[in-house]
Amino acid sequence: MNINIVGAGVSGLSIGSYLQMNGYKTAIYEKNPIPGGLCASWKKGDYTFDGCIHWILGSDKGSPFYKLWSELLDMKSIEFVNHEIRVSVELKENSNKYGDKIFRLYTNINKLENYLIDLAPEDEKIIKRLIGLMRLFQKYELPPMIENIAPLQSWRQKMGMISYLPFLLKFLKWKNTSNYSFSKKLKNPFLREAFELLFDGEEVNLMVLIMPLSFFDQKSAGYPIGGSKQFARKIADKYVSLGGKIHYNSEIEKIIVEENSAKGLLLKDGTAHFSDITISAADWHFTVFDALEGKYVNEKILKLASLKKLELYPAVMLVSLGVSRDFKEYPHFFRFPMRKEYRSPDGSVYNRMEAHIYHYDPSLAPKGKTIVALSFYTRNGSFWVDLRQQNRPEYNRCKNDFASHVIDFLEEKMEGVKDSIEEIDVATPATYQRYTGNWNGSAQGWFPSKNLVAASPVTIDLPGLKNFYYTGHWSVPGGGLPVVLKSARDLAQKLCVKHKKKFVVR
């Protein structure tokens, strides 16, 4: 059975690999000359700038995703860095009892617990509940619902889910807790402000913090040396070794449909490639409304498209600097207030800055030098997408003006950085949209916000359309590589069940 796949991002490479393992013949069509999609990095001069990976959930055996990643690549061949501090956050209003304005989110749970209680003994009870939830998560191995879809779970596996009842009860108790609602329960003003600022002022479900910290503690959420491009390349190599074919520089014009059945792909160059099944691992909005012309929708899909049901993950303005110093005296990842408010050309107002210093990855820059990446999130990504299409000179002026301003603000925090700059790269939402098709330059699909356990907003198929399936990071709010991996594996299992194949992993 022949299957065409749209997109050689991690999603397309993953579903392609699993299908090749199970006897399907697949081909991936990718618009760019390299694999990876959003999982991308690029070179400029002597520097490699990364647009994706900060850490991989499942970098070691402490996470259930380690087993799944190991099905696609040799995890032992990758060197991972495990940071002592996940993020350092400088507060604006409050200092702790030591006169320090920096909040440090330690990745070691015991150290984090002692740190929090030392700073806020009056909040010891709620701190212990928070840390206790992280420890509870660590007690459970790979649940059947993560490894296998329901039809492939044995009776014993299904009955074994009863042992997860304590986990489930705790999860349900905390599932609607956000960093904001949690902070309101804290008495200590320093901790209260720190939790409000954990996600750069956004209100986000606290599980987005709790679950990764459980794995950071077990050193199973590390950063891969070499970054996004090397990680994606290893998965692409696996796919090709299984007999899969990747057609690069092959942009999709539309999905060919006859009698409400997907028949293949029509490329921008006019060539058609037919198959028994078509899978899109590309942007959800592009797939539904461009490649399929919006013909296979229902009320739920239209609500998603009008952003009435969920909101998009913010787009990102990424200013990356290649600098001639390593700046190891600074935290690798920290957020801090800016001296004065800055209004971006797209209308977004910023009073805080996020800096990521890659001094722990020597592969990205010459010895003694490093990358400083500044991320600014915007909910007006369409401004940059439209401006680039309509007025390229003004677009270039705006993005260069943006970079100039934020570099000036950074100089106030990291003295000497301005004089050490050797390369500057600015990626706007238009950049992400152009290279990946991501709707309005969204960084990760749907925003998790306060509701992390909403029903999956994007189903694997579309109403009224046969022989078509969708997989990707739009499948679950929050997106990210673990979602991409699991959604691809789930789809491969569903196809095997449908075609009465035994799902195997080679």
C-alpha positions as MATLAB code, in Angstrom:
seq = 'MNINIVGAGVSGLSIGSYLQMNGYKTAIYEKNPIPGGLCASWKKGDYTFDGCIHWILGSDKGSPFYKLWSELLDMKSIEFVNHEIRVSVELKENSNKYGDKIFRLYTNINKLENYLIDLAPEDEKIIKRLIGLMRLFQKYELPPMIENIAPLQSWRQKMGMISYLPFLLKFLKWKNTSNYSFSKKLKNPFLREAFELLFDGEEVNLMVLIMPLSFFDQKSAGYPIGGSKQFARKIADKYVSLGGKIHYNSEIEKIIVEENSAKGLLLKDGTAHFSDITISAADWHFTVFDALEGKYVNEKILKLASLKKLELYPAVMLVSLGVSRDFKEYPHFFRFPMRKEYRSPDGSVYNRMEAHIYHYDPSLAPKGKTIVALSFYTRNGSFWVDLRQQNRPEYNRCKNDFASHVIDFLEEKMEGVKDSIEEIDVATPATYQRYTGNWNGSAQGWFPSKNLVAASPVTIDLPGLKNFYYTGHWSVPGGGLPVVLKSARDLAQKLCVKHKKKFVVR';
ca = [
       0.000    0.000    0.000;
       1.452    3.367   -1.062;
       1.202    6.383    1.222;
       2.172    9.978    0.447;
       3.100   12.201    3.397;
       3.145   16.006    3.350;
       6.076   17.474    5.295;
       9.452   16.158    6.487;
       9.241   17.695    9.935;
       9.638   15.418   12.942;
       5.960   14.495   12.583;
       6.259   13.385    8.955;
       9.545   11.581    9.580;
       8.053    9.771   12.597;
       4.872    8.563   10.919;
       6.913    7.603    7.864;
       9.332    5.544    9.948;
       6.602    3.668   11.803;
       4.739    2.932    8.588;
       7.902    1.672    6.869;
       8.479   -0.637    9.840;
       5.017   -2.099    9.267;
       5.238   -2.856    5.569;
       3.795    0.284    4.034;
       5.559    2.025    1.159;
       5.838    5.734    1.906;
       7.179    8.901    0.319;
       7.521   12.298    1.996;
       7.193   15.574    0.067;
       8.995   18.504    1.699;
       9.017   22.126    0.487;
      12.485   22.853    1.937;
      15.895   21.382    0.976;
      16.422   19.855    4.457;
      14.328   17.861    6.950;
      13.119   19.061   10.341;
      10.306   21.541    9.771;
      10.002   23.620   12.939;
      12.799   21.539   14.466;
      15.378   23.643   12.676;
      18.675   25.458   13.044;
      20.660   27.420   10.488;
      24.196   28.738    9.978;
      25.324   32.311    9.574;
      29.051   32.827    9.342;
      30.739   30.736   12.032;
      27.564   30.493   14.128;
      24.634   28.077   14.189;
      21.348   29.616   15.320;
      18.649   27.312   16.724;
      14.942   27.923   16.366;
      13.469   25.058   18.342;
      14.931   22.677   20.927;
      15.639   23.771   24.490;
      15.152   20.281   25.895;
      13.829   16.857   24.841;
      11.281   15.067   27.024;
      12.588   11.494   27.079;
      16.322   12.091   26.810;
      16.915    9.232   29.278;
      15.071    6.338   30.893;
      13.430    8.501   33.577;
      10.702    9.470   31.071;
       8.228    7.157   29.290;
       9.065    8.928   26.042;
      12.620    7.578   26.105;
      11.315    4.214   24.911;
       9.406    5.848   22.057;
      12.298    8.040   20.902;
      14.567    4.981   21.026;
      12.357    3.362   18.410;
      13.343    6.096   15.952;
      16.976    6.851   16.769;
      19.881    5.746   18.932;
      19.442    7.970   21.981;
      22.761    6.794   23.397;
      24.539    8.331   20.420;
      23.404   11.799   21.498;
      25.166   13.815   24.193;
      22.621   15.529   26.429;
      23.159   18.452   28.807;
      21.124   18.514   32.026;
      20.959   21.950   33.605;
      20.944   22.528   37.352;
      18.600   25.489   36.913;
      15.799   25.402   34.351;
      15.274   29.173   34.295;
      16.326   32.202   36.331;
      13.670   34.886   36.649;
      14.476   38.398   37.842;
      11.462   39.956   39.526;
      10.490   43.589   39.271;
       8.652   44.284   42.520;
       9.888   41.935   45.233;
      13.154   40.683   46.704;
      13.531   37.560   48.823;
      14.657   37.618   52.436;
      18.291   37.693   51.267;
      17.732   40.834   49.217;
      17.925   38.869   45.956;
      15.460   39.563   43.123;
      16.357   36.397   41.189;
      14.069   33.373   41.423;
      15.796   30.123   40.443;
      13.781   27.152   39.237;
      16.021   24.232   40.210;
      15.656   20.991   38.270;
      16.525   18.823   41.301;
      13.233   18.388   43.164;
      14.802   18.059   46.615;
      16.880   21.188   46.076;
      13.844   23.046   44.721;
      11.749   22.048   47.733;
      14.399   23.177   50.223;
      14.915   26.413   48.284;
      11.202   27.264   48.213;
      10.607   26.452   51.880;
      13.688   28.412   52.931;
      12.385   31.461   51.061;
       8.786   31.057   52.204;
       8.366   28.927   55.355;
       4.865   30.371   55.687;
       3.959   28.523   52.449;
       5.536   25.186   53.412;
       2.244   23.284   53.289;
       1.330   24.212   49.712;
       4.968   23.875   48.574;
       5.045   20.299   49.857;
       1.826   19.543   47.987;
       3.351   20.879   44.772;
       6.582   18.906   45.172;
       4.620   15.829   46.274;
       2.754   15.856   42.978;
       6.057   15.829   41.079;
       7.270   12.857   43.134;
       3.994   11.029   42.538;
       4.426   11.398   38.774;
       7.855    9.789   39.042;
       6.444    6.588   40.573;
       4.627    5.537   37.436;
       6.168    3.772   34.478;
       4.985    3.939   30.870;
       1.172    3.688   30.977;
      -0.473    1.577   28.248;
      -2.388    4.620   26.956;
       0.909    6.315   26.054;
       2.541    3.286   24.468;
      -0.512    1.793   22.754;
      -3.910    2.938   21.515;
      -6.888    1.202   23.163;
      -7.374   -1.630   20.605;
      -3.736   -2.720   21.105;
      -3.837   -2.759   24.897;
      -4.071   -6.217   26.428;
      -6.723   -7.036   29.032;
      -3.970   -7.128   31.640;
      -2.737   -3.684   30.561;
      -6.238   -2.235   30.772;
      -6.787   -3.715   34.229;
      -3.353   -2.445   35.242;
      -4.612    1.089   34.724;
      -6.375    0.697   38.076;
      -2.977    1.127   39.727;
      -2.862    4.607   38.194;
      -5.890    5.709   40.239;
      -3.856    7.745   42.808;
      -2.108    9.491   39.921;
      -5.408   10.169   38.154;
      -7.091   11.569   41.270;
      -4.220   13.964   41.894;
      -4.138   14.956   38.242;
      -7.872   15.733   38.248;
      -7.473   17.774   41.429;
      -4.741   19.925   39.856;
      -5.825   19.901   36.210;
      -7.375   23.368   36.258;
      -4.662   25.016   38.355;
      -2.699   27.690   36.528;
       0.436   29.488   37.625;
      -1.792   32.496   38.384;
      -4.335   30.626   40.520;
      -1.499   28.844   42.339;
       0.313   32.109   43.032;
      -2.818   33.537   44.666;
      -2.598   30.791   47.300;
       0.926   31.812   48.280;
       1.496   34.180   51.200;
       5.083   35.078   50.377;
       5.163   38.091   47.978;
       8.460   37.002   46.363;
       7.152   33.538   45.463;
       3.801   34.942   44.442;
       5.382   37.261   41.878;
       7.807   34.543   40.752;
       5.026   32.098   39.851;
       3.106   34.814   38.030;
       6.186   35.484   35.886;
       7.189   31.848   35.260;
       5.710   31.941   31.759;
       6.684   35.522   31.026;
       3.421   36.911   32.368;
       1.122   34.425   30.582;
      -1.413   32.357   32.495;
      -0.620   28.706   31.770;
      -1.776   25.397   33.237;
       0.633   24.469   36.029;
       0.982   20.934   34.654;
       3.157   22.486   31.936;
       5.637   23.142   34.761;
       5.013   20.169   37.057;
       5.346   17.333   34.562;
       8.620   18.465   32.921;
      10.194   19.152   36.327;
       9.459   15.547   37.300;
      11.606   14.484   34.350;
      14.258   17.187   34.725;
      14.873   15.770   38.206;
      15.482   12.325   36.703;
      17.784   13.820   34.055;
      15.421   12.702   31.315;
      14.668   16.111   29.806;
      18.072   17.210   28.556;
      19.264   19.379   25.701;
      20.918   17.517   22.772;
      24.349   18.864   21.819;
      24.143   20.026   18.223;
      20.586   21.269   18.635;
      17.546   20.905   16.421;
      19.133   20.251   13.044;
      21.244   17.331   14.249;
      18.306   15.775   16.121;
      15.994   15.996   13.108;
      18.710   14.669   10.797;
      19.067   11.502   12.882;
      15.336   10.764   12.528;
      15.523   11.452    8.783;
      18.440    9.016    8.494;
      16.383    6.378   10.297;
      13.452    6.886    7.934;
      15.652    6.580    4.841;
      17.391    3.491    6.260;
      13.956    1.849    6.507;
      13.413    2.381    2.781;
      11.452    5.637    2.933;
      11.933    8.310    0.283;
      12.118   12.071    0.896;
      11.479   14.430   -2.008;
      12.984   17.785   -1.046;
      12.131   21.126   -2.713;
       8.698   19.668   -3.443;
       6.076   22.149   -2.293;
       2.446   21.036   -2.240;
      -0.151   22.967   -4.243;
      -3.095   20.852   -3.147;
      -4.252   17.379   -2.160;
      -5.901   15.648   -5.103;
      -9.439   14.509   -4.274;
     -11.763   12.448   -6.449;
     -15.254   11.429   -5.321;
     -14.449   12.574   -1.764;
     -11.395   10.342   -1.572;
      -7.807   11.574   -1.292;
      -5.885   10.298   -4.289;
      -2.499   12.007   -4.109;
      -0.592   15.271   -4.189;
      -0.303   18.023   -6.772;
       2.992   19.897   -6.453;
       3.684   23.553   -7.221;
       5.676   22.458  -10.282;
       2.538   20.860  -11.722;
       3.499   17.224  -11.195;
       1.029   14.830   -9.583;
       1.921   11.935   -7.293;
      -0.803    9.401   -6.570;
      -1.174    7.058   -3.600;
      -3.657    4.827   -1.797;
      -3.570    6.991    1.343;
      -2.556   10.606    1.925;
      -1.263   11.866    5.273;
      -0.615   15.501    6.070;
       2.030   16.213    8.693;
       2.088   19.861    7.670;
       0.394   22.896    9.206;
      -3.221   22.149   10.166;
      -4.737   25.360    8.785;
      -2.826   25.051    5.489;
      -3.928   21.434    5.171;
      -7.639   22.047    5.782;
      -8.164   25.410    4.089;
      -5.502   25.545    1.372;
      -4.501   22.032    0.352;
      -8.111   20.828    0.693;
      -9.725   24.209   -0.112;
     -11.889   24.176    3.029;
     -14.267   21.615    1.534;
     -14.151   19.093    4.396;
     -15.085   20.960    7.547;
     -17.738   20.952   10.245;
     -18.828   23.353   12.978;
     -15.992   22.252   15.289;
     -13.328   22.913   12.624;
     -14.833   26.299   11.751;
     -14.778   27.298   15.430;
     -11.110   26.351   15.605;
     -10.371   28.338   12.469;
     -12.158   31.406   13.846;
     -10.217   31.015   17.127;
     -13.467   30.802   19.113;
     -12.558   27.473   20.711;
      -8.805   27.785   21.308;
      -6.191   30.475   20.823;
      -3.024   30.152   18.802;
       0.293   29.657   20.514;
       2.021   33.052   20.281;
       4.335   33.648   17.371;
       7.928   34.536   18.147;
      10.372   37.264   17.246;
      13.751   35.570   17.576;
      16.828   37.810   17.572;
      19.964   35.638   17.575;
      23.414   37.072   18.154;
      26.767   35.471   17.433;
      29.084   37.033   20.029;
      32.849   36.868   20.566;
      32.550   36.109   24.303;
      31.080   33.059   26.035;
      29.256   35.032   28.784;
      29.449   32.028   31.131;
      29.001   34.362   34.086;
      25.312   34.598   33.156;
      22.576   31.922   33.540;
      21.979   29.928   30.379;
      18.272   30.854   30.353;
      16.922   33.888   32.152;
      14.181   36.501   32.062;
      14.447   40.006   33.412;
      12.637   43.357   33.336;
      13.620   45.968   30.764;
      14.474   49.480   31.925;
      11.568   50.922   29.985;
       8.624   49.656   28.007;
       9.127   48.918   24.316;
       6.379   48.873   21.680;
       7.102   46.581   18.741;
       6.178   47.587   15.159;
       3.368   44.976   15.387;
       1.879   46.772   18.418;
       3.022   44.280   21.074;
       4.254   45.939   24.250;
       7.232   44.418   26.063;
       8.607   45.219   29.491;
      10.523   41.980   30.012;
      13.178   40.123   28.027;
      14.020   36.415   27.638;
      17.658   35.573   26.899;
      19.001   32.118   26.076;
      22.796   31.841   26.175;
      24.135   28.684   24.536;
      27.508   28.672   26.283;
      26.902   24.989   27.181;
      26.892   23.844   23.520;
      30.364   24.321   21.999;
      29.211   22.957   18.634;
      27.233   26.101   17.813;
      30.069   28.652   17.886;
      33.874   28.873   17.726;
      35.803   28.335   20.951;
      35.404   31.212   23.402;
      32.327   32.493   21.573;
      28.620   31.709   21.864;
      25.044   32.417   20.776;
      22.705   34.759   22.635;
      19.085   34.262   21.516;
      16.387   36.747   22.505;
      12.756   35.597   22.245;
       9.761   37.936   22.198;
       6.277   36.458   21.853;
       3.517   38.173   19.915;
      -0.143   37.476   19.243;
       0.001   39.606   16.128;
       2.102   37.360   13.917;
      -0.138   38.207   10.970;
       1.334   41.756   10.990;
       4.751   40.401    9.991;
       3.341   37.866    7.534;
       1.251   40.487    5.746;
       3.957   43.172    5.826;
       6.514   40.900    4.197;
       4.082   40.042    1.409;
       2.952   43.618    0.788;
       6.016   45.787    1.475;
       9.348   43.978    1.702;
      11.515   47.119    2.252;
       9.308   48.242    5.154;
       9.330   44.708    6.549;
      13.146   44.679    6.546;
      13.257   48.132    8.133;
      10.847   47.088   10.914;
      12.659   43.871   11.794;
      16.068   45.613   11.804;
      14.638   48.382   13.972;
      13.262   45.731   16.342;
      16.671   44.047   16.607;
      18.441   47.353   17.204;
      16.150   48.260   20.091;
      16.328   44.906   21.870;
      20.130   44.812   21.555;
      20.237   48.201   23.283;
      18.045   46.847   26.092;
      20.243   43.751   26.379;
      23.367   45.906   26.698;
      21.903   47.414   29.853;
      21.777   43.943   31.430;
      24.851   42.330   29.827;
      27.431   45.067   29.570;
      29.777   44.628   26.633;
      27.486   42.386   24.583;
      26.937   45.056   21.925;
      30.636   45.419   21.152;
      31.072   41.627   20.964;
      28.415   41.016   18.275;
      29.783   39.391   15.109;
      26.542   38.122   13.546;
      22.883   39.141   13.854;
      19.935   37.061   12.679;
      16.276   38.065   12.984;
      13.510   35.492   12.528;
       9.978   36.911   12.514;
       6.602   35.143   12.440;
       6.814   35.596    8.652;
      10.055   33.573    8.701;
       8.398   30.676   10.522;
       5.311   30.861    8.343;
       7.412   30.930    5.171;
       9.582   27.946    6.050;
       7.032   25.774    7.841;
       3.605   27.066    6.823;
       2.711   27.476   10.501;
      -0.472   29.503   10.698;
       0.376   33.178   11.360;
       3.846   32.058   12.426;
       2.524   30.276   15.530;
       5.406   28.726   17.455;
       3.660   25.518   18.592;
       0.094   25.210   17.359;
      -2.604   25.690   20.016;
      -1.829   27.508   23.251;
      -2.369   25.309   26.374;
      -3.628   28.257   28.466;
      -5.546   27.126   31.574;
      -7.130   24.017   30.058;
      -4.518   21.341   29.429;
      -6.923   18.397   29.269;
      -9.364   19.667   26.663;
     -10.458   17.055   24.162;
      -8.029   16.791   21.275;
      -9.052   19.699   19.018;
      -7.767   18.169   15.786;
      -8.848   14.686   14.759;
      -6.826   12.398   12.513;
      -9.417   12.557    9.727;
     -11.806   15.079    8.208;
     -15.592   14.765    7.788;
     -16.618   13.352    4.447;
     -13.080   12.663    3.207;
     -11.805    9.113    2.733;
      -8.214    7.832    2.668;
      -6.862   10.955    4.326;
      -5.289   11.396    7.784;
      -3.654   14.179    9.745;
      -0.885   14.082   12.352;
       1.231   16.779   13.969;
       1.756   19.179   16.825;
      -1.703   20.702   16.373;
      -3.174   17.489   17.782;
      -2.890   18.580   21.445;
      -2.763   22.113   22.931;
       0.844   22.990   23.693;
       2.253   20.933   20.848;
       5.948   20.178   21.032;
       8.053   17.187   20.052;
       6.494   14.644   22.476;
       3.028   15.404   21.051;
       4.405   15.065   17.523;
       5.966   11.694   18.323;
       2.929   10.226   20.071;
       0.386   11.448   17.502;
       2.463    9.895   14.705;
       2.819    6.593   16.529;
      -0.896    6.514   17.373;
      -1.827    7.058   13.732;
       0.514    4.281   12.597;
      -1.134    1.930   15.104;
      -4.629    2.929   13.957;
      -3.750    2.207   10.337;
      -2.319   -1.175   11.310;
      -5.521   -2.024   13.188;
      -7.639   -0.902   10.231;
      -5.633   -3.009    7.774;
      -5.386   -5.967   10.165;
      -1.632   -5.711   10.531;
       0.273   -6.479   13.704;
       1.993   -3.252   14.795;
       5.726   -3.869   15.106;
       8.783   -1.766   15.854;
      12.112   -2.532   14.206;
];
